[in-house]
Amino acid sequence: MLGNGTSRKQIPIQKLKELGTVYGCNAIYRECAVDHLIAVDTKMIREIYDSGYHLENKVYTNPNKYTKTLKDINILNPNKGWSSGPTAMFVASKNNHRVIVILGFDYTGLGDKNQNVNNIYAGTLNYKGINEKATYYGNWQRQTMMCANLHPKVKYIRVTENKKSYIPDLLKDLPNVKHITLPEFVQKFGIKPLPN
């Protein structure tokens, strides 16, 4: 399961597809087709739809006035009202995966005092500029916690960049959520990281 935080930039998506089903969010479709693409922002779903990506790939979004007019798009029901990352986690959980590995769920921003946006696609269409202020992450971590609590039999493994990476208090004591570092992840799955 791929969020778009910069901690996942060294992970080759094609290699992940050899290891299992890949769920991704928003603009990830620009670099690679994933098994399930989730986008809940209307501007982002417009971009995806206009590209024609949905004609050959599974795309999921929330119901709204615009998306109800679209063909060949999976409308989520019920609509959780969550952000794309936690929604993708929810879709993966509902698809009966016993173990879900989560990459790119960084939560905090980059730079001095974690103030700058933390997204691989920052500075591109439908995203904040690279020097803009990071979006507050409280909803993301709360929604991640809610999803994990709704699916206690699913084991979630969140990959962080290193041992100093942020781990939200809401996720620290959940029995079905484990945090490992990027070096531990690549060693465990035999993945050769991309150059940084």
N, C-alpha and C positions, 0 to 999 in steps of 0.2 A: 504494500500500500504506500503510495507516494504522495506526500505533500510537496510543496515547492520551496521549502526553506533551503538555504544555501548549503546546509550540512550534507545534502545528498548529491552535490554537483560532481563528485568523483565516482559515483556509482553508474556503471553502464547499464542502461535500462534493458537493452537486448539480452544481456546476461541474466537479468532477473526473470525475463520471460521464459528462459530455459529452466528456471527453478520452480515456477509456479504461476498462478494467476495474478496478473498485475492490475491493480486499481490505481487510477491517477486522477489528478485534478486540473481543471482549467487549461492553461496554455501548454501543458505537457504534450498535447497532441501535435504541437508544432514540430517537435523533435522526434517523436516516436508514437506509433499506434499502440495503445494499451488495450487490455482485454475489456476494461470497463472505465469509461471516462465520466466523471461527475463534475458538473458546473452549476452553481445555483445563482450566480450573478447574471442579470439579464444581458448586460453588455457582452459578457464572455460567451454566453450561450448563443447570442446573435453571431459573434465571430465564428464560433464552431459551426453553426448551422450554415452560414454563408460560404464556409470553406467546402462544404459537402462531406466533411469527415463522417457525419452521422449515417451516410448512405451505405458505408461498408463496415462501420464500427458501432459498438453499443455506447450510447450516450444517455445520461440520466440528468434530470433537472427537476426543480420544484414547479408545481402548477402556478401559473399566473396568467394575466390577460394575454400576454404575448405568447408564452410557451404552449397554451392550449390550442393555438392555431397551427402549431408545427406538426409535420408528419415525420414518422420514423424516429421519434425521440421518445424515450421512456420517461413518463411523468411519475415522479415518486408519490406514492400514496401508502401510508400517510406522509404528509409534508411535515418534517421535523422542525422546519424553520431554522436549521443550523447552517453554519458555514460549510463550504465545499469539502474541506478536509475531514471534519467529523462526520459529515454526511456520507462521504466515501467509506469511512470506517464502518458506519452503520450498514451500508449496502453490503460490504464485504462480510460483515458479521451475520447478516440475514441469509447470506448464500452458503451458510453451513461450513465455513472454513474453521478448522479446529485451532490452527495457529495463524496469527496475522502479524507479519513483520511490518513495522511502520518506519518509514524514512522521511526526512524532510519536515517533521513536525517540531520545529525549533522553538516556537512560541515567542521568544524575545527578539528584539531588533539587533542591529549590528552597530559597531562604532562606539564612540564615547557615550557611556551611560545607556547603551543599547537603544539609542534613539532613532537610528536610521532603519528604513524598511529592509526586511530580511526576506527576499524572494529572488529566486533565480531569474525571473522574468521582469524584475524591476527595470523601469526605463523603456519598456516596450508597450505596444498598443494595449489599452485597457488595464494598465498597471501604473502604480505610483512611480515617480522618478526615483533614481537611485539615492538621491540625497534628501528625499522627503521623510517625514516623520513616520516611524513604524506604527502600524495599527495596534491598538490595545489588544492584548492576547487573552484577556480574562474569559471571554466567551468561548474561545477555542479550547482552553484547558477545561472549562466547566463542561462543555459538550463532549469532549473526549472522555472525561470521567463518567458522565451519564451513559455514554455508549458502553463503556466497560462494565458498568454496574448492571445494565440491561442484559448483558450477555456473559454471565459469570462462568460459563463453561468454555468460553473462548480464551485462549492464551494469547496475550498481546505482547510483542517484543518491540519496544521503541528503541531505535538506534540514535544515539547522540554522537556529536562530533568527537568528544573526548570526555575524560573523567570530570572536567571542570564545567561541562555543559549544564545548562539550566534544566532542572527537573521540578515541575510544578508540585507544590505541596499537595494539591488535590490528587496527584497520581502516585505519590510516594508509597502509600500504604495499601494500595489496592492489590489483593492477592493474585489477580490474574493479569497484572501488568508488570513486566520486567524491563529494565533499562540496560542496554549494553552499548559499548562504544563502537565507533566505526571500525577501528582496527580489529576488535573482537568479531564484528560482523563479517568483514572480508575474509578473515582467517577461517571462521566457522563454515562459510559457504564457498570458499575457494574462489573468490572474486578478485580479479586484478583491477585495482582502482585506476581511474583515468588520471592523467596529470593534473595537478592542482593549478 
